[in-house]
Amino acid sequence: MEQEVKVTIHGAESAGKAEEAQKQANIPEQLKDAGVIVSEALSCFRESDSYGWMLESTEKTRQYIKNNPARSMLVSLGAGLLFGLFITKRR
């Protein structure tokens, strides 16, 4: 359901300002084009070998966490602690 809306600019003293305003009015069209580009990139990624490798790695990680919940929790806690120490600026 697309609807085209005309924009009238009052007081535009030069054609450059009116042209710039028209470009800004076309932002939804630019977003639509960007969405198409992202969609094409995602479909290409899904067809690649990397996507299959990523799904396998995700499943292995889930199985490891299910089999070792305490160890997984301690590793994530330690990683979060180290990350927090690196982020904070204490002098």
C-alpha positions in Angstrom: 0.0 0.0 0.0 2.0 2.9 -1.3 0.8 6.4 -1.4 2.6 9.2 -3.1 2.5 12.5 -1.2 3.3 15.8 -3.0 5.3 18.3 -1.0 5.0 22.0 -1.6 7.7 24.2 -0.3 6.7 27.8 0.4 9.3 30.5 0.3 12.0 28.5 -1.5 14.0 31.2 -3.1 16.1 29.2 -5.4 15.7 26.1 -7.5 18.5 24.4 -5.5 16.5 24.6 -2.3 13.4 23.2 -4.0 15.5 20.4 -5.5 17.0 19.6 -2.1 13.6 19.5 -0.5 12.4 17.2 -3.2 15.3 14.8 -2.5 14.4 14.8 1.1 10.8 14.0 0.2 12.0 10.8 -1.6 13.6 9.3 1.4 11.1 6.4 1.6 12.1 5.4 -2.0 15.7 5.4 -0.9 14.9 3.2 2.1 13.0 0.9 -0.2 16.1 0.6 -2.5 18.3 -0.1 0.6 15.9 -2.8 1.7 16.1 -4.5 -1.6 19.9 -4.4 -1.5 20.0 -5.8 2.0 17.6 -8.6 1.1 19.7 -9.6 -1.9 22.8 -9.7 0.2 21.1 -11.9 2.8 19.8 -14.3 0.2 23.4 -14.5 -1.3 24.7 -15.2 2.2 22.2 -18.0 2.8 23.3 -19.7 -0.4 27.0 -19.6 0.6 29.0 -22.2 2.5 29.6 -19.8 5.4 25.9 -19.9 6.3 26.0 -23.7 6.6 29.1 -23.5 8.7 27.5 -20.8 10.9 24.4 -23.0 11.5 26.6 -26.0 12.4 28.6 -23.9 14.9 25.4 -22.6 16.4 24.1 -26.1 17.0 27.4 -27.3 18.5 27.4 -24.3 20.8 23.8 -25.0 22.0 24.7 -28.7 22.6 27.8 -27.7 24.6 25.7 -25.3 26.8 23.1 -27.9 27.4 25.7 -30.5 28.4 27.8 -28.1 30.5 25.6 -25.4 31.9 27.7 -24.5 35.0 31.0 -24.3 33.0 29.2 -22.2 30.3 27.9 -19.8 32.9 31.3 -19.4 34.5 33.0 -18.8 31.1 30.4 -16.2 30.2 30.8 -14.6 33.7 34.5 -14.4 33.3 34.3 -13.1 29.8 31.9 -10.4 30.9 34.1 -9.5 33.8 37.2 -9.1 31.6 35.2 -7.1 29.0 33.9 -4.8 31.8 37.4 -4.3 33.1 38.7 -3.4 29.6 35.8 -1.0 29.0 36.0 0.9 32.3 38.6 3.6 32.5 40.1 3.6 36.0 43.2 5.5 36.5 
